[in-house]
Amino acid sequence: MPVPDVSDHSIDQLISLKGRSAVVTGAAWGLGKAAARRLAEAGAAVLIADIDEEAAAVTARELAERFSADVTSTRLDAGDAASIIATADLAENRFGKLDIWVNNAGIPSFSPLLDLDVEEFDNVLAINLRGTFVGAKEAARRMIARGQGGVIVNVASLAGVRGISEGQAAYCSSKHGVVGLTKQLAIELGAQGIRVLGVAPGFSLTEKTMFIADWDEETIKNCPIPGIGTSRLGRVGVADDIARAILFCASDMAMFMTGSTLLLDGGMAA
Ligand SMILES: NC(=O)c1ccc[n+]([C@@H]2O[C@H](COP(=O)([O-])OP(=O)(O)OC[C@H]3O[C@@H](n4cnc5c(N)ncnc54)[C@H](O)[C@@H]3O)[C@@H](O)[C@H]2O)c1
């Protein structure tokens, strides 16, 4: 494989995704929406794939107008392999190719061990981990067939690199799986020019997490999470903190990175 020398490329060129296409799962709301926004802003054509079909369509329209970009939407259930395959087919037909796949769709789980039944455990694993596996596999299949490489970005969590508070057994298991899968797929796909990276948010405010707690000013400032710690940066994370890292991973800025998961936690785990 020739060594690419991009040292004379401008920063604008390196971060640009013009001419590339991307699928972002779970992008109707939250971190996925913020990521889709940055990818579209960087010039990518984006497919917003989400179980909330109506919100996905609204987000797609919003981004298409804002960035004069090719942004479209589809219904996706990340817990259903057939639905993921249909999404990959749709993206390939619509854009003619698939360059970037962001496995972001995920659900939380709060049951302490003795209340956590097998059905809940399986459902969390099916969406968070199996959905990531199938998404990566279907993206890789199409990238390999085209022979031009690609990038897969998996959204893990701080709960993918350490244990969290009570009630996180299913979630934590699923996200540790995502971090492990990211390493393994990097090994399997590197020779095909496909990079696989993860991002691990600590805690980030989104339309939904904003309502989890009764956020007072002190909480927003330090974001204390019982048993984990506080943000060292004097503020809580926001969706765009994660979205910028996803853009970085997807772009040529990160062209020599694969297999690692970037921790985006404001130093919480430091
Ligand atoms: N926000 C945080 O603090 C935080 C921290 C660590 C990790 N994460 C991870 O980031 C990702 C996004 O989280 P978020 O906070 O933006 O969540 P969110 O609930 O705000 O958004 C999740 C999106 O996924 C969609 N979705 C849910 N189930 C789906 C399914 N089965 N198939 C397809 N789409 C589905 C939802 O409709 C929504 O648009 C998740 O994987 C989550 O585990 C979030």
The ligand as a Tripos MOL2 file, in Angstrom:
@<TRIPOS>MOLECULE
LIG
   44    48     1     0     0
SMALL
NO_CHARGES

@<TRIPOS>ATOM
      1 N1        -25.7670   11.4110   25.7530 N.am      1 LIG1
      2 C1        -24.8680   10.8310   26.5070 C.2       1 LIG1
      3 O1        -24.5340   11.3190   27.5980 O.2       1 LIG1
      4 C2        -24.1850    9.5680   26.0670 C.ar      1 LIG1
      5 C3        -23.0880    9.1090   26.8200 C.ar      1 LIG1
      6 C4        -22.4310    7.9490   26.4100 C.ar      1 LIG1
      7 C5        -22.8460    7.2740   25.2690 C.ar      1 LIG1
      8 N2        -23.9240    7.7240   24.5700 N.ar      1 LIG1
      9 C6        -24.3230    6.9520   23.3820 C.3       1 LIG1
     10 O2        -24.5230    7.8410   22.2940 O.3       1 LIG1
     11 C7        -25.5130    7.3210   21.4160 C.3       1 LIG1
     12 C8        -26.5830    8.3720   21.2020 C.3       1 LIG1
     13 O3        -27.1230    8.6950   22.4670 O.3       1 LIG1
     14 P1        -28.0190    9.9810   22.7230 P.3       1 LIG1
     15 O4        -27.7150   10.4610   24.0910 O.co2     1 LIG1
     16 O5        -27.9220   10.9110   21.5690 O.co2     1 LIG1
     17 O6        -29.4450    9.2850   22.7710 O.3       1 LIG1
     18 P2        -30.8780    9.8440   22.3400 P.3       1 LIG1
     19 O7        -31.8480    8.9620   23.0440 O.co2     1 LIG1
     20 O8        -30.9610   11.3110   22.4930 O.co2     1 LIG1
     21 O9        -30.8850    9.5170   20.7930 O.3       1 LIG1
     22 C9        -30.8780    8.2020   20.3430 C.3       1 LIG1
     23 C10       -31.4050    8.1720   18.9300 C.3       1 LIG1
     24 O10       -31.4550    6.7980   18.5330 O.3       1 LIG1
     25 C11       -32.7610    6.5100   18.0680 C.3       1 LIG1
     26 N3        -33.0310    5.1060   18.3450 N.ar      1 LIG1
     27 C12       -33.3830    4.5250   19.5280 C.ar      1 LIG1
     28 N4        -33.5560    3.2100   19.3650 N.ar      1 LIG1
     29 C13       -33.2760    2.9500   18.0590 C.ar      1 LIG1
     30 C14       -33.2780    1.7700   17.2790 C.ar      1 LIG1
     31 N5        -33.6330    0.5830   17.7770 N.pl3     1 LIG1
     32 N6        -32.9370    1.8650   15.9670 N.ar      1 LIG1
     33 C15       -32.6270    3.0580   15.4270 C.ar      1 LIG1
     34 N7        -32.6260    4.2090   16.1110 N.ar      1 LIG1
     35 C16       -32.9450    4.1460   17.4140 C.ar      1 LIG1
     36 C17       -33.6790    7.4670   18.8020 C.3       1 LIG1
     37 O11       -34.8950    7.6610   18.1050 O.3       1 LIG1
     38 C18       -32.8170    8.7260   18.8360 C.3       1 LIG1
     39 O12       -32.9400    9.4940   17.6650 O.3       1 LIG1
     40 C19       -26.0290    6.0370   22.0780 C.3       1 LIG1
     41 O13       -25.3640    4.9210   21.5220 O.3       1 LIG1
     42 C20       -25.6420    6.2120   23.5410 C.3       1 LIG1
     43 O14       -25.4820    4.9970   24.2140 O.3       1 LIG1
     44 C21       -24.5990    8.8480   24.9470 C.ar      1 LIG1
@<TRIPOS>BOND
     1     1     2 1
     2     2     3 2
     3     2     4 1
     4     4     5 ar
     5     4    44 ar
     6     5     6 ar
     7     6     7 ar
     8     7     8 ar
     9     8     9 1
    10     8    44 ar
    11     9    10 1
    12     9    42 1
    13    10    11 1
    14    11    12 1
    15    11    40 1
    16    12    13 1
    17    13    14 1
    18    14    15 2
    19    14    16 1
    20    14    17 1
    21    17    18 1
    22    18    19 2
    23    18    20 1
    24    18    21 1
    25    21    22 1
    26    22    23 1
    27    23    24 1
    28    23    38 1
    29    24    25 1
    30    25    26 1
    31    25    36 1
    32    26    27 ar
    33    26    35 ar
    34    27    28 ar
    35    28    29 ar
    36    29    30 ar
    37    29    35 ar
    38    30    31 1
    39    30    32 ar
    40    32    33 ar
    41    33    34 ar
    42    34    35 ar
    43    36    37 1
    44    36    38 1
    45    38    39 1
    46    40    41 1
    47    40    42 1
    48    42    43 1
@<TRIPOS>SUBSTRUCTURE
     1 LIG1         1 GROUP 0 **** ****
